Amino acid sequence: MSLTKSVEPASVHSRILVPQRYHSQPVISRLVSRYGLTVNIKAASLTSDSDNDGWFDLELSGNPQKLTNSLSYLQGLGVNLLQLAIANNVQPNQHSLPFPNPASMSPKDSAWLTNQWQEQFQQWISTGQTNRLRLQLCVFKSYYEEPVISELVSRYGLTVNITSARLQPDTQDDGWFDLDLWGRTKQLYSSLSYLEKLGLPIWLDLSSVYSDR
């Protein structure tokens, strides 16, 4: 009987610059689904209607060979890999994002936003949409060390495209993401339930069900 030697998981920290032409592609989602990595977004700046490159500070964990392959995949796309150490010296994107101000939300408001998605989800289903859902997600600073978006891919089998993002490193501010989710209705519902259990506010963007038919 042959014994297979287990491979210790490795971890890589990198900043990636995502060219504008790839803003509509689920690049980070593929790192999870294609290479089986755990991806934690440590900081990010991406504006959907800007010609500027977006950037993400990533902590990638997984099989060492798959980590190498994933970095080769990014380089093949023309995604630049930069050293994470410079993260704190990069200024935020000058284009402001239309995200709510977390400082203006009371705990009661936050709880209401977390729970209102079920009614909106039923409205989404009633329009005949069954595989694509857009939403805005607030990631509290207390979850910065948790790979929340990565879990949507690995645990629920979704394809997740980040269309806008604001997450500054080493600050007391919450992070904000505009997400485009692809998957079966049950998968989408389960993923939203997961975000609700974490207590993270969710805003469903139902405008897409009318404009993208």
Helices and strands as residue ranges (DSSP letters): E 10-18, G 20-22, H 27-33, E 38-46, E 54-62, H 64-77, E 80-82, G 84-89, G 102-104, H 107-115, H 117-126, E 132-139, G 141-143, H 148-154, E 159-167, E 175-182, H 185-198, E 202-205, H 208-211
